[in-house]
Amino acid sequence: MALYFISIGLNDSKDISLKGLETVKKCAKVYLEGYTSVLNCPVSDLEKLYGKKVIIADRDLVESKAGETILKDAEEQNTAFLVVGDVFSATTHMDLWLRAKEKGIETIAIHNASVLTAVGITGLELYKFGKVTSIPFHNKDVKSPIEVLKQNQKMGLHTLFLLDLDPKEKKFLAINDAAAYLIKNRVPKDTKAVACCALGSSHPLLKYGALEILQKESFSKFPQSLIIPGKLHFMEEKALELLA
Ligand SMILES: C[S@@+](CC[C@H](N)C(=O)[O-])C[C@H]1O[C@@H](n2cnc3c(N)ncnc32)[C@H](O)[C@@H]1O
């Protein structure tokens, strides 16, 4: 008996690895973590591919009720906990992993692409990213993303801003809102940034431009992230110019 933490990739049902798919198929219960990110396909596509019912696990179920649900199931039968992107590229899932271990449940991770690696498509070197930060929906008094940006900029590092989302309500913080937040918090409006939408899909939307330009654009593909590049190598500059 084991609890399998299966990363299912970024875009649609077909991004799961072969190993992930084989594992899901042998699990009696299948949970999908449904609050930190979303796929660009309905859950019914996953159910069709797996031949199984998929239970959506909201934050309350994972953080407060896992003892009576996911962990209880995993003590009795093989159980899958599916995560969009990669399982350990969110701050929250180590808690469930550790709780399972404390209960003596075997835990097995299957990895996949994450937004943290997919941003490599911009041409920015992954090794030169600094601390990652998030901009929440309610950001009027939130200053930590600005502090993180300043620290990264001091070291010439790139800053990835993750943008809040609420999959249950189909709500996403958009790039123009994020650009407006940064400008309101005195990041110069001519600061160049990279808009990244629907990474992992065959046609991701990428745009390099000043914050004041991105603020006026409406990007139609989701989920979205924003990057403010640090010190650029000429190869990075060349790649970004293609996105301008
Ligand atoms: C908690 S993080 C994602 C964690 C996920 N486990 C992963 O490995 O990618 C969620 C945020 O990442 C960003 N994100 C996720 N998927 C994305 C995508 N396909 N394209 C652009 N940004 C994405 C969005 O800003 C979203 O709010």
Ligand as a Chemical Component Dictionary entry (heavy atoms), coordinates in Angstrom:
data_LIG
# 
_chem_comp.id                   LIG 
_chem_comp.type                 NON-POLYMER 
_chem_comp.pdbx_formal_charge   0 
_chem_comp.three_letter_code    LIG 
# 
loop_
_chem_comp_atom.comp_id 
_chem_comp_atom.atom_id 
_chem_comp_atom.alt_atom_id 
_chem_comp_atom.type_symbol 
_chem_comp_atom.charge 
_chem_comp_atom.model_Cartn_x 
_chem_comp_atom.model_Cartn_y 
_chem_comp_atom.model_Cartn_z 
_chem_comp_atom.pdbx_ordinal 
LIG C1  C1  C 0  1.785  27.215 -6.968  1  
LIG S1  S1  S 1  2.312  27.630 -8.538  2  
LIG C2  C2  C 0  2.430  26.168 -9.495  3  
LIG C3  C3  C 0  2.829  24.970 -8.867  4  
LIG C4  C4  C 0  2.768  23.757 -9.757  5  
LIG N1  N1  N 0  2.818  22.614 -8.881  6  
LIG C5  C5  C 0  3.924  23.690 -10.753 7  
LIG O1  O1  O 0  4.796  22.826 -10.571 8  
LIG O2  O2  O -1 3.948  24.451 -11.731 9  
LIG C6  C6  C 0  0.916  28.294 -9.304  10 
LIG C7  C7  C 0  1.249  29.504 -10.110 11 
LIG O3  O3  O 0  2.195  29.170 -11.098 12 
LIG C8  C8  C 0  1.941  29.897 -12.272 13 
LIG N2  N2  N 0  1.661  28.926 -13.334 14 
LIG C9  C9  C 0  1.252  27.652 -13.185 15 
LIG N3  N3  N 0  1.113  27.055 -14.370 16 
LIG C10 C10 C 0  1.454  27.972 -15.303 17 
LIG C11 C11 C 0  1.513  27.948 -16.717 18 
LIG N4  N4  N 0  1.191  26.842 -17.388 19 
LIG N5  N5  N 0  1.889  29.069 -17.362 20 
LIG C12 C12 C 0  2.231  30.197 -16.674 21 
LIG N6  N6  N 0  2.198  30.264 -15.336 22 
LIG C13 C13 C 0  1.804  29.170 -14.646 23 
LIG C14 C14 C 0  0.730  30.797 -12.037 24 
LIG O4  O4  O 0  1.210  32.079 -11.684 25 
LIG C15 C15 C 0  0.073  30.087 -10.867 26 
LIG O5  O5  O 0  -0.644 30.956 -10.049 27 
# 
loop_
_chem_comp_bond.comp_id 
_chem_comp_bond.atom_id_1 
_chem_comp_bond.atom_id_2 
_chem_comp_bond.value_order 
_chem_comp_bond.pdbx_ordinal 
LIG C1  S1  SING 1  
LIG S1  C2  SING 2  
LIG S1  C6  SING 3  
LIG C2  C3  SING 4  
LIG C3  C4  SING 5  
LIG C4  N1  SING 6  
LIG C4  C5  SING 7  
LIG C5  O1  DOUB 8  
LIG C5  O2  SING 9  
LIG C6  C7  SING 10 
LIG C7  O3  SING 11 
LIG C7  C15 SING 12 
LIG O3  C8  SING 13 
LIG C8  N2  SING 14 
LIG C8  C14 SING 15 
LIG N2  C9  SING 16 
LIG N2  C13 SING 17 
LIG C9  N3  DOUB 18 
LIG N3  C10 SING 19 
LIG C10 C11 SING 20 
LIG C10 C13 DOUB 21 
LIG C11 N4  SING 22 
LIG C11 N5  DOUB 23 
LIG N5  C12 SING 24 
LIG C12 N6  DOUB 25 
LIG N6  C13 SING 26 
LIG C14 O4  SING 27 
LIG C14 C15 SING 28 
LIG C15 O5  SING 29 
# 
